[in-house]
Each structure stands twice: as C-alpha cells, then as structure tokens.
C-alpha cells in the first residue's frame, strides 16, 4: 500500500503571525487517519512551525534547498540547516523554480542527492507547460524531467522519494487537469518507474497531483489508482479547504 499524502505548498505567502495561526488551525483539525499531512511554508517560518508540529501528525517541508553542501553561497539554505530545524521534506524542481529561477534537470539532480544524503525526503516536481501539451509533447517532456533529475538514483534511493506531477497550465489558473488527464500522466510516470526500476519499486513511490486542486475536485482526482494525493497551492492557504482536500480520499 502506497502512502497517501496531502501537502500544502504555501509558496511566498503569509506573515509570520498568519503562518502560525494557519498551522494552529491545522493542528486542531480532524483529519483522515490514513493520510500523511505536510505543510511547506516559506523558509523563514520552517523552524518555528517544525517545533510547533513536532509531536503532531503534521510534518513540515521547505520549498527549495541549495545544491551545495555549505560555504560561500550568499542567500542559499543547505540541507543540513534544513534538517537541523526539524524539517522532513524538500520540494525540488517546482515549476516556478524551473521557470523563474532557471533551474534545470541537472542541478535538480544535485539537489535530490543533497536531500537524500541528509536523510530527508525530496518531493521531485515535474510537469509540462501548456505549449508542450498542445504540441503533444507532454509525455516526452515529463519523461526527460524524470530521467535527468531522478533516474540516476539507485532502486533503494528512489524509494525514499515522492514525485509530484503538476501541469503548469493548471497551477494557480483554476483550470485543473481532468481526473482522466491526471490518471493518464500518473500511469505513464508509474510505467517509466516500472521500466527503470521494476514493478515493486514503482508500486512503492507516491505520485501526487498538483494544479488547482480544490475541495470540490480533490475526491475525483484522488479516486484514480495512480494518484496518491495532492500538492496543494492556493487552497492550502485556507485551513478549512486544506482539511477538506485531505479528507477527500
Ligand atoms: P495551485 O493549487 O494554487 O494551483 O498550486 C499548485 C502548486 O503549484 C503546488 O505546488
């Protein structure tokens, strides 16, 4: 049985007071017992929120990390720093990092290695722009994102990873992939994992869907056999919406 995971990527939102209040609301909420819950706040709040969530079911991730171990990299945050404040997960290669910060598969492979070496869980993001889908290029694009960013890993190492499929055209747009579109790509990703690592490894790796996932479409998305949960943006900023999504399995 694969893990079911619902993760809230808060992106660059919330003051500290608002962030703490949102976390407190989630800590007192009633969640489906079978779901792993994760909040992914801005770096600045990760330490305090990891402490607040320490003895709870809510785990804390961050949105990025450095590909370097330590040293003269002004403005960067290393995985050992991230681990030292009690954070468990790191997003790697979110489409906004790829698009606005020029992160490419090769550097993302280094970040994945850093996260795993620190004993943390990478959530490796993939997904196509609308123009790629319109050219019917979406499968080969996602394939190269996985091959170049993740498939250098051993079978043992890749089982420590989570994959998130986020079609860029669905992020923050209100246009969600249909349940069939999500399942089609998730099944494709599962097949790539099977071809590379074999059936039992492929069956063990959670693949999350992200992109305008809301309380009113989560159930239909999560009902698909290869959709193991969600990476939620906008709706994760409202406690009641995030709780409703997490309770949609
Ligand atoms: P939205 O849910 O706001 O579309 O964002 C999805 C996302 O990018 C999560 O990482």
Boltz pocket constraint, residues with backbone or C-beta under 6 A from the ligand:
constraints:
  - pocket:
      binder: B
      contacts: [[A, 9], [A, 94], [A, 166], [A, 170], [A, 171], [A, 172], [A, 173], [A, 174], [A, 210], [A, 211], [A, 212], [A, 213], [A, 231], [A, 232], [A, 233], [A, 234], [A, 235]]
      max_distance: 6.0
